[in-house]
Amino acid sequence: MKTLTIRNLPPEVAKALEKEKRRRGRSLNQTVIELLGQGLGVGKRRSNGLASLAGSWDEEELARFEEAVAAFETIDHELWR
């Protein structure tokens, strides 16, 4: 096992770590290890969370979505006078 010392930890990071430690109900050491592992994608493939959506719509769902957002594609020329 490797030991790591972190110097000059910004107060806001220390506060956030303390809050996360309490939320998880874990020790500070275990919380930091878990957060580092998650951030580095250790043990699993890294993802931005959108992979489950990519390519999952069928043609009908895509058509409904495009219809729903079509209003955002048009410019209201009266509004921009």
C-alpha atoms as an extended CHARMM CRD file, in Angstrom:
* protein
*
        81  EXT
         1         1  MET       CA              0.0000000000        0.0000000000        0.0000000000  PROA      1               0.0000000000
         2         2  LYS       CA              1.1670000000        3.4790000000       -0.8430000000  PROA      2               0.0000000000
         3         3  THR       CA              0.8610000000        6.3900000000        1.5710000000  PROA      3               0.0000000000
         4         4  LEU       CA             -0.0260000000        9.8270000000        0.2570000000  PROA      4               0.0000000000
         5         5  THR       CA              0.3160000000       13.1760000000        2.0070000000  PROA      5               0.0000000000
         6         6  ILE       CA             -1.5920000000       16.1350000000        0.6060000000  PROA      6               0.0000000000
         7         7  ARG       CA             -0.2490000000       19.5700000000        1.4710000000  PROA      7               0.0000000000
         8         8  ASN       CA             -1.8950000000       22.9840000000        1.1900000000  PROA      8               0.0000000000
         9         9  LEU       CA             -5.4340000000       21.6270000000        0.9220000000  PROA      9               0.0000000000
        10        10  PRO       CA             -7.7130000000       24.6040000000        0.2440000000  PROA      10              0.0000000000
        11        11  PRO       CA            -10.2080000000       25.1790000000        3.0910000000  PROA      11              0.0000000000
        12        12  GLU       CA            -13.2140000000       24.8120000000        0.7770000000  PROA      12              0.0000000000
        13        13  VAL       CA            -11.9450000000       21.3910000000       -0.3710000000  PROA      13              0.0000000000
        14        14  ALA       CA            -11.3610000000       20.3090000000        3.2340000000  PROA      14              0.0000000000
        15        15  LYS       CA            -14.8810000000       21.4250000000        4.1520000000  PROA      15              0.0000000000
        16        16  ALA       CA            -16.3850000000       19.5770000000        1.1630000000  PROA      16              0.0000000000
        17        17  LEU       CA            -14.4480000000       16.4200000000        2.0850000000  PROA      17              0.0000000000
        18        18  GLU       CA            -15.6730000000       16.6210000000        5.6650000000  PROA      18              0.0000000000
        19        19  LYS       CA            -19.2580000000       17.0290000000        4.4620000000  PROA      19              0.0000000000
        20        20  GLU       CA            -18.9150000000       14.1060000000        2.0390000000  PROA      20              0.0000000000
        21        21  LYS       CA            -17.3610000000       11.9590000000        4.7770000000  PROA      21              0.0000000000
        22        22  ARG       CA            -20.3940000000       12.5510000000        6.9910000000  PROA      22              0.0000000000
        23        23  ARG       CA            -22.7950000000       11.9440000000        4.0960000000  PROA      23              0.0000000000
        24        24  ARG       CA            -21.1780000000        8.5930000000        3.3010000000  PROA      24              0.0000000000
        25        25  GLY       CA            -20.7560000000        7.6000000000        6.9370000000  PROA      25              0.0000000000
        26        26  ARG       CA            -17.1400000000        6.6380000000        6.2570000000  PROA      26              0.0000000000
        27        27  SER       CA            -13.7370000000        7.6860000000        7.5180000000  PROA      27              0.0000000000
        28        28  LEU       CA            -11.9990000000       10.5840000000        5.8230000000  PROA      28              0.0000000000
        29        29  ASN       CA             -9.3530000000        8.1960000000        4.4840000000  PROA      29              0.0000000000
        30        30  GLN       CA            -11.9390000000        5.8410000000        2.9550000000  PROA      30              0.0000000000
        31        31  THR       CA            -13.8990000000        8.7500000000        1.5020000000  PROA      31              0.0000000000
        32        32  VAL       CA            -10.7980000000       10.1800000000       -0.1830000000  PROA      32              0.0000000000
        33        33  ILE       CA             -9.8330000000        6.7500000000       -1.5610000000  PROA      33              0.0000000000
        34        34  GLU       CA            -13.3400000000        6.2490000000       -2.9930000000  PROA      34              0.0000000000
        35        35  LEU       CA            -13.4630000000        9.7480000000       -4.5020000000  PROA      35              0.0000000000
        36        36  LEU       CA            -10.0360000000        9.3500000000       -6.0910000000  PROA      36              0.0000000000
        37        37  GLY       CA            -11.0300000000        5.9840000000       -7.5090000000  PROA      37              0.0000000000
        38        38  GLN       CA            -14.2730000000        7.3630000000       -8.9160000000  PROA      38              0.0000000000
        39        39  GLY       CA            -12.5790000000       10.4100000000      -10.3770000000  PROA      39              0.0000000000
        40        40  LEU       CA             -9.8920000000        8.3220000000      -12.0320000000  PROA      40              0.0000000000
        41        41  GLY       CA            -12.3090000000        5.6780000000      -13.2630000000  PROA      41              0.0000000000
        42        42  VAL       CA            -10.5520000000        2.8970000000      -11.3770000000  PROA      42              0.0000000000
        43        43  GLY       CA            -12.4320000000       -0.3840000000      -11.5540000000  PROA      43              0.0000000000
        44        44  LYS       CA            -14.9000000000        0.7780000000      -14.1510000000  PROA      44              0.0000000000
        45        45  ARG       CA            -15.1150000000        2.5680000000      -17.4350000000  PROA      45              0.0000000000
        46        46  ARG       CA            -15.2390000000        6.3590000000      -17.1120000000  PROA      46              0.0000000000
        47        47  SER       CA            -18.4380000000        7.9400000000      -18.3190000000  PROA      47              0.0000000000
        48        48  ASN       CA            -20.0570000000       11.3370000000      -18.4150000000  PROA      48              0.0000000000
        49        49  GLY       CA            -23.3750000000        9.6870000000      -17.6260000000  PROA      49              0.0000000000
        50        50  LEU       CA            -24.8200000000       10.1420000000      -21.1000000000  PROA      50              0.0000000000
        51        51  ALA       CA            -23.6620000000        6.8350000000      -22.5910000000  PROA      51              0.0000000000
        52        52  SER       CA            -26.8990000000        5.1410000000      -21.5980000000  PROA      52              0.0000000000
        53        53  LEU       CA            -28.8380000000        7.6400000000      -23.7320000000  PROA      53              0.0000000000
        54        54  ALA       CA            -26.6770000000        7.6140000000      -26.8470000000  PROA      54              0.0000000000
        55        55  GLY       CA            -28.3910000000        5.7970000000      -29.6580000000  PROA      55              0.0000000000
        56        56  SER       CA            -31.2210000000        4.5500000000      -27.4810000000  PROA      56              0.0000000000
        57        57  TRP       CA            -34.0850000000        6.4410000000      -29.1340000000  PROA      57              0.0000000000
        58        58  ASP       CA            -36.0970000000        4.8210000000      -31.8850000000  PROA      58              0.0000000000
        59        59  GLU       CA            -37.2740000000        6.8470000000      -34.8910000000  PROA      59              0.0000000000
        60        60  GLU       CA            -40.6360000000        7.6960000000      -33.3020000000  PROA      60              0.0000000000
        61        61  GLU       CA            -39.0270000000        8.9880000000      -30.0930000000  PROA      61              0.0000000000
        62        62  LEU       CA            -36.5690000000       11.0830000000      -32.1080000000  PROA      62              0.0000000000
        63        63  ALA       CA            -39.4070000000       12.5730000000      -34.1670000000  PROA      63              0.0000000000
        64        64  ARG       CA            -41.3480000000       13.4590000000      -30.9900000000  PROA      64              0.0000000000
        65        65  PHE       CA            -38.2570000000       15.0700000000      -29.4560000000  PROA      65              0.0000000000
        66        66  GLU       CA            -37.4840000000       17.0980000000      -32.5790000000  PROA      66              0.0000000000
        67        67  GLU       CA            -41.0980000000       18.2440000000      -32.7290000000  PROA      67              0.0000000000
        68        68  ALA       CA            -41.0010000000       19.2750000000      -29.0630000000  PROA      68              0.0000000000
        69        69  VAL       CA            -37.8520000000       21.3740000000      -29.4560000000  PROA      69              0.0000000000
        70        70  ALA       CA            -38.6250000000       22.8200000000      -32.8960000000  PROA      70              0.0000000000
        71        71  ALA       CA            -39.7960000000       26.0940000000      -31.3450000000  PROA      71              0.0000000000
        72        72  PHE       CA            -36.2850000000       26.6560000000      -29.9880000000  PROA      72              0.0000000000
        73        73  GLU       CA            -34.8690000000       26.5150000000      -33.5120000000  PROA      73              0.0000000000
        74        74  THR       CA            -36.8430000000       29.4920000000      -34.8140000000  PROA      74              0.0000000000
        75        75  ILE       CA            -35.9980000000       33.1440000000      -34.3820000000  PROA      75              0.0000000000
        76        76  ASP       CA            -38.7500000000       35.5250000000      -33.3190000000  PROA      76              0.0000000000
        77        77  HSD       CA            -37.8610000000       38.5130000000      -35.5000000000  PROA      77              0.0000000000
        78        78  GLU       CA            -40.3780000000       40.7420000000      -33.6870000000  PROA      78              0.0000000000
        79        79  LEU       CA            -38.5970000000       40.0320000000      -30.4140000000  PROA      79              0.0000000000
        80        80  TRP       CA            -35.2070000000       40.9830000000      -31.8810000000  PROA      80              0.0000000000
        81        81  ARG       CA            -36.1550000000       44.3570000000      -33.3770000000  PROA      81              0.0000000000
